[in-house]
Amino acid sequence: MSKPGPRSENSPSPTRLRQIALVARDLECARRQLTHVIGTEVIYEDPAVGQWGLKNFLIPLGGEIIEVVSPVKENTTAGRQLDKRGDGGYMIIMQTEDARKRREFIEKNSLSKVIWGYDHGDTVCVQYHPKGIKGGVIPELDSHAPSPNNPTPLKSRFSPWHACGSDHKVYYPGMKRASHLSLEGCVLRLAPGDVGHEAAARQWEEIFGVVRSRDLLAFTNARVGFVPGEEGKHEGIVSITVGVRGKENLEGILERAKKEGLCGNGWIEMVGVKWHFVLTYYGDAVKVKL
């Protein structure tokens, strides 16, 4: 049997949905809601986001991350989005094998514009301009190079992640304490008038190299889908799905959400998005109605 040939520069490659960023007007309210209802904790606050006039916090869903940012200065990108849309989705942050190589391909083919990034040898971080990218979020594509202490960055659930700080030993315990939680995926609404949900998935596949399964982005750990745009509704993140291992853990989340008055018709409303919590076991997910 012949061996497969080398992957072309535009071929899809294994990609992990590592982090979702939300934007909130009231950062402390968002912190209290998310940590209390989900039963997780803040593992990092990044002082570097101050350069964009922001404050933030990060909470773990196992090895994946939910970040919330909030403007503390005037005339910020996050502030303008809050004025336009209110609380809600802000960024989708992906982890790939080689973000530097993908950036070269994207820039060579003028597929998207880089708005910020850094390259520190074993860590590459690249944010792309959301204009023209379907889904209404800022896409970021990063990578960690394999090392003796991090041999399989994409496959190791609690592998180091630059957004959580420079010391893995500091935030790793928080990830482990949240090991009963997992990021299962999210849904993005397209702009009003855009009904091409499969075309949206194809665009992300072509630009960012995420494997596509029809109209879904098939990350190594999660799925991202798109829904048609609707008049009067902003594009962006509609919902986030979180897996919960253990019936008692799931029941605790639902009970705390009910006491907080956050339950909708089959979802929990926090930070401007709908949260679905599903019972996970043996690799399967079972949705539980609220």
C-alpha positions as CSV (number, residue, x, y, z in Angstrom):
1,M,0.0,0.0,0.0
2,S,1.4,3.4,-1.0
3,K,1.9,6.0,1.7
4,P,-0.2,9.2,1.5
5,G,1.6,12.1,-0.1
6,P,2.6,15.3,1.7
7,R,-0.2,17.6,2.8
8,S,-0.6,20.6,0.4
9,E,-0.3,24.1,1.9
10,N,-4.1,24.6,1.7
11,S,-5.2,21.2,3.0
12,P,-7.3,21.1,6.2
13,S,-5.3,20.0,9.3
14,P,-6.3,18.9,12.8
15,T,-7.5,21.9,14.6
16,R,-8.6,22.3,18.2
17,L,-11.3,24.7,19.4
18,R,-9.2,25.9,22.4
19,Q,-10.9,29.1,23.6
20,I,-14.1,31.2,23.1
21,A,-14.0,34.9,24.1
22,L,-17.1,36.8,25.1
23,V,-17.5,40.6,25.8
24,A,-19.5,42.0,28.7
25,R,-20.3,45.4,29.9
26,D,-20.2,44.3,33.6
27,L,-17.1,42.1,34.0
28,E,-17.8,41.3,37.7
29,C,-21.3,40.2,37.0
30,A,-20.1,37.9,34.2
31,R,-17.4,36.5,36.5
32,R,-19.9,35.8,39.3
33,Q,-22.5,34.2,37.0
34,L,-20.1,32.0,35.1
35,T,-18.1,30.7,38.1
36,H,-21.1,30.2,40.3
37,V,-23.5,28.6,37.8
38,I,-20.9,26.4,36.0
39,G,-19.0,25.7,39.2
40,T,-15.6,26.6,37.8
41,E,-13.0,29.2,38.7
42,V,-10.9,32.0,37.4
43,I,-7.4,30.7,36.5
44,Y,-5.9,33.8,34.9
45,E,-6.4,37.5,34.4
46,D,-4.1,38.8,31.7
47,P,-2.6,42.3,32.3
48,A,-1.5,42.4,28.7
49,V,-5.0,43.1,27.5
50,G,-4.7,46.5,29.1
51,Q,-2.9,47.6,25.9
52,W,-6.3,47.5,24.1
53,G,-8.1,49.2,27.0
54,L,-9.6,45.9,28.3
55,K,-9.7,43.8,31.4
56,N,-10.4,40.1,31.3
57,F,-10.6,36.8,33.1
58,L,-10.3,33.2,32.0
59,I,-12.2,30.1,33.3
60,P,-11.5,26.5,32.4
61,L,-13.8,23.9,30.9
62,G,-11.3,21.1,31.4
63,G,-8.5,22.0,29.1
64,E,-10.5,24.5,27.1
65,I,-11.1,28.1,28.0
66,I,-13.9,30.7,28.2
67,E,-12.5,34.2,28.3
68,V,-14.6,37.3,29.1
69,V,-13.3,40.8,28.2
70,S,-14.6,44.2,29.1
71,P,-13.5,47.7,28.1
72,V,-12.1,50.0,30.7
73,K,-11.3,52.8,28.3
74,E,-13.1,54.7,25.5
75,N,-13.0,53.9,21.8
76,T,-12.1,50.2,22.0
77,T,-13.1,47.5,19.5
78,A,-14.8,45.6,22.3
79,G,-16.6,48.8,23.4
80,R,-17.9,49.5,19.9
81,Q,-19.2,45.9,19.7
82,L,-21.0,46.3,23.0
83,D,-22.6,49.5,21.8
84,K,-23.8,47.7,18.6
85,R,-24.7,44.3,19.9
86,G,-24.6,44.2,23.7
87,D,-23.0,41.4,25.6
88,G,-22.1,38.3,23.6
89,G,-19.5,36.6,21.5
90,Y,-16.2,38.2,20.6
91,M,-13.6,35.7,19.4
92,I,-13.1,32.1,18.3
93,I,-9.5,31.0,19.2
94,M,-8.2,27.9,17.5
95,Q,-5.1,25.8,18.0
96,T,-3.5,24.2,15.0
97,E,-0.3,22.4,14.3
98,D,1.6,25.2,12.6
99,A,0.0,28.7,12.7
100,R,3.0,30.3,11.2
101,K,2.7,28.2,8.0
102,R,-1.0,28.8,7.8
103,R,-0.4,32.6,8.1
104,E,2.0,32.4,5.2
105,F,-0.7,30.7,3.1
106,I,-3.4,33.1,4.1
107,E,-1.3,36.2,3.4
108,K,0.1,34.8,0.1
109,N,-3.5,34.3,-1.1
110,S,-4.9,37.5,0.4
111,L,-7.6,35.5,2.2
112,S,-7.7,37.6,5.4
113,K,-5.8,40.5,7.0
114,V,-3.7,40.0,10.1
115,I,-4.6,42.5,12.8
116,W,-2.3,41.4,15.6
117,G,-0.1,38.6,16.6
118,Y,3.2,37.4,18.0
119,D,5.8,34.7,17.4
120,H,7.9,33.6,20.3
121,G,9.5,30.6,18.9
122,D,7.4,27.7,20.3
123,T,4.2,29.8,20.5
124,V,2.6,31.6,17.5
125,C,-0.5,33.7,17.9
126,V,-2.3,35.3,14.9
127,Q,-5.6,37.3,15.0
128,Y,-7.3,38.0,11.8
129,H,-9.7,40.8,10.8
130,P,-13.3,39.7,11.0
131,K,-14.3,41.7,7.9
132,G,-15.4,39.2,5.2
133,I,-15.2,36.2,7.6
134,K,-18.7,34.7,8.1
135,G,-19.9,34.3,11.6
136,G,-19.4,37.7,13.2
137,V,-16.4,36.9,15.4
138,I,-12.7,37.7,15.4
139,P,-10.9,34.5,14.4
140,E,-7.5,33.7,16.0
141,L,-5.3,30.8,14.9
142,D,-2.5,29.8,17.2
143,S,0.0,27.0,17.7
144,H,2.4,25.5,20.3
145,A,5.4,23.7,19.0
146,P,5.9,20.2,20.4
147,S,8.5,19.9,23.1
148,P,9.7,17.3,25.7
149,N,7.2,18.8,28.2
150,N,4.4,19.2,25.6
151,P,4.9,16.5,23.0
152,T,1.3,16.5,21.7
153,P,-0.2,20.0,22.1
154,L,-3.4,19.2,20.2
155,K,-4.0,15.8,21.7
156,S,-3.1,16.4,25.4
157,R,-6.2,17.7,27.1
158,F,-4.5,19.9,29.7
159,S,-1.6,21.0,27.5
160,P,0.0,24.4,28.0
161,W,-1.9,27.3,26.6
162,H,-0.3,30.8,26.2
163,A,-3.5,32.7,27.0
164,C,-3.4,31.4,30.5
165,G,0.0,32.8,31.4
166,S,3.6,31.7,31.1
167,D,3.6,29.1,34.0
168,H,1.7,25.9,33.2
169,K,2.1,24.7,36.8
170,V,0.0,27.7,38.0
171,Y,-3.1,27.2,35.9
172,Y,-2.9,23.4,35.2
173,P,-4.5,22.5,38.6
174,G,-7.5,24.7,37.8
175,M,-7.9,22.9,34.5
176,K,-7.7,19.5,36.3
177,R,-10.3,20.6,38.9
178,A,-12.7,21.4,35.9
179,S,-12.0,18.0,34.2
180,H,-15.7,17.1,34.5
181,L,-16.4,19.9,32.0
182,S,-15.7,20.0,28.3
183,L,-16.2,22.5,25.4
184,E,-18.5,20.6,23.0
185,G,-19.0,23.5,20.4
186,C,-20.9,26.6,19.5
187,V,-23.2,28.0,16.9
188,L,-22.6,31.2,14.9
189,R,-25.4,33.2,13.3
190,L,-24.6,34.7,9.9
191,A,-25.3,38.3,8.9
192,P,-28.9,39.2,8.0
193,G,-29.7,38.0,4.5
194,D,-26.9,35.4,4.5
195,V,-28.4,31.9,4.4
196,G,-25.3,30.0,3.3
197,H,-24.4,28.0,6.4
198,E,-22.5,25.4,4.4
199,A,-20.7,28.1,2.5
200,A,-19.6,29.6,5.8
201,A,-18.2,26.3,6.9
202,R,-16.4,25.9,3.6
203,Q,-14.9,29.4,4.0
204,W,-13.4,28.6,7.4
205,E,-12.1,25.4,6.0
206,E,-10.4,27.1,3.1
207,I,-8.9,30.0,5.1
208,F,-8.1,28.5,8.5
209,G,-7.7,24.8,7.5
210,V,-10.3,23.5,9.9
211,V,-11.7,20.1,8.7
212,R,-15.3,20.4,7.5
213,S,-18.1,17.9,7.6
214,R,-20.7,19.3,5.3
215,D,-22.0,22.4,7.2
216,L,-20.1,21.8,10.4
217,L,-16.5,22.6,11.4
218,A,-15.1,19.4,12.8
219,F,-12.5,20.4,15.4
220,T,-10.6,17.6,17.1
221,N,-12.6,18.2,20.3
222,A,-15.8,20.1,19.2
223,R,-18.1,21.1,16.5
224,V,-19.0,24.6,15.3
225,G,-22.1,25.2,13.1
226,F,-23.7,28.2,11.4
227,V,-27.3,29.3,11.2
228,P,-28.8,31.6,8.6
229,G,-28.9,35.3,9.3
230,E,-32.1,36.9,10.4
231,E,-33.3,40.5,10.0
232,G,-33.2,42.4,13.2
233,K,-30.6,40.0,14.8
234,H,-26.9,40.5,14.9
235,E,-24.4,38.0,13.5
236,G,-22.2,36.3,16.0
237,I,-22.2,33.5,18.7
238,V,-25.7,32.3,19.4
239,S,-25.0,29.4,21.7
240,I,-22.2,27.5,23.5
241,T,-22.5,23.8,24.4
242,V,-20.7,22.5,27.4
243,G,-20.4,18.8,28.3
244,V,-20.7,17.8,31.9
245,R,-19.6,14.4,33.3
246,G,-21.7,13.2,36.2
247,K,-25.4,13.6,36.6
248,E,-24.9,15.3,40.0
249,N,-22.6,17.9,38.4
250,L,-25.2,18.6,35.7
251,E,-28.1,18.9,38.2
252,G,-26.0,21.3,40.3
253,I,-25.5,23.6,37.3
254,L,-29.2,23.5,36.4
255,E,-30.3,24.2,40.0
256,R,-28.0,27.1,40.4
257,A,-29.1,28.6,37.1
258,K,-32.8,28.3,38.1
259,K,-32.1,30.0,41.4
260,E,-30.4,32.8,39.5
261,G,-33.4,33.2,37.1
262,L,-31.2,32.5,34.1
263,C,-33.1,29.6,32.5
264,G,-34.8,30.0,29.2
265,N,-36.6,27.6,27.0
266,G,-34.1,24.8,27.0
267,W,-31.0,26.9,27.7
268,I,-29.3,29.1,30.2
269,E,-28.7,32.7,29.3
270,M,-25.4,34.2,30.4
271,V,-23.2,37.0,29.0
272,G,-25.5,37.5,26.0
273,V,-25.4,33.9,24.7
274,K,-27.4,30.7,25.2
275,W,-25.6,27.9,27.1
276,H,-26.5,24.3,26.6
277,F,-25.2,21.8,29.1
278,V,-25.2,18.1,28.1
279,L,-24.5,15.0,30.1
280,T,-21.4,13.3,28.8
281,Y,-20.2,9.7,29.3
282,Y,-18.3,7.2,27.3
283,G,-17.6,9.9,24.7
284,D,-21.3,10.5,24.1
285,A,-23.5,13.5,25.0
286,V,-27.1,13.4,26.1
287,K,-29.0,16.7,26.1
288,V,-31.1,17.4,29.2
289,K,-34.0,19.7,29.0
290,L,-34.3,22.6,31.4
